[in-house]
Amino acid sequence: MKYFHQKNLIHRDLRLEIFQLITESELSNLKLTDLLNMRFLPKSGYLTNLKGSPYYIAPEVLNKKYD
């Protein structure tokens, strides 16, 4: 996520189901599998669309002003 944020990209629907461990090892890499909800942060610095899964949505998204 740090890499995406450095590129001004944000994911608007982070949830547990879209992360996968590559192996069963405790040192396994974690992969993000769903990039369909990635968007560039606009020049205004905020997004206003209501996006996200109901059980994981942040209060900022419900207020329709988030970054």
Helices and strands as residue ranges (DSSP letters): H 2-6, E 9-11, G 16-18, E 19-21, E 30-32, E 38-40, H 59-62
